[in-house]
């Protein structure tokens, strides 16, 4: 327990000095000791001074825990001398003043600050930043499902300051969005079409998958997943999976990057050019049936369209109904591997132009990032 001072002790201090101070002065003083009211301070004037316990700090600590005996500190005079000549000082107001100066610098610099959650309130959380409590509204928390509790750490940025009313508003979401913007700038300054990069699958949709490449989500369209027909991205990809992808297109103006798995795998049309011959019959696998015909895979990864008329004639002649997964012998009427065009039929003397079709001319649905 600290040393207790009597009125006689204060009179002794008063007798040593002849300076006077007024309310609002910033003074330096040395901790002389403690009494039931708080800390006794020697400020070198004809006034004894005391820092009441409630003026020691913002977190309600005792004077002995904050102000070390024999050490010099800055204090703010918050009252004129009373009838006994005692001045009342505040240490917490000095700390608050310097804290606000630091907060202004942090806001100006747009710094990421790590704070401590001190209270969960309706509509958000209160966070301690260098001894001052700021408010993070629920709308400014990036991950809506996160349930913060007292003592948790959270990264925030200052979005508004009101020193007059001693409050300020923080954002956890701004930390995320600003980090993403920095990541974008770095990525677009380095990335080029044709690069092979690593990414993580973060979202799968009907039209493709979104791949995180270092803080920035890029679209891997359904049409770029494979040379083979893919019904849905989940047939090949899982959320959280790490994959290698090729950069298919970069649009810095629209802040958009399109990725491809096809571009980093061998083009089956090149291999097929040495195997598939015009006029020959090949066994193919029906992969899709559309109103305009059936897509038939005649070589691994190479599809061609069998026109609807040919399909219907075959079914009528053979008294059968063809389905996806069925195998069928078709004739290669025309084969142009450079343009990725194949015409299919059932007789070698059929007119190629009647069946000429290119699978890529019936695109999978896509959307912008």
PyMOL commands that set and color helices and strands:
alter all, ss='L'
color gray80, all
select helices_A, chain A and resi 7-16+53-55+63-66+92-108+138-140+173-190+222-224+233-235+262-264+268-272+308-318+352-355+359-361
alter helices_A, ss='H'
color red, helices_A
select strands_A, chain A and resi 26-34+38-42+48-52+72-79+86-90+113-121+124-129+132-137+153-162+167-171+196-205+208-212+217-221+242-251+256-260+281-290+293-299+302-307+327-336+341-345+356-357
alter strands_A, ss='S'
color yellow, strands_A
deselect
rebuild
show_as cartoon
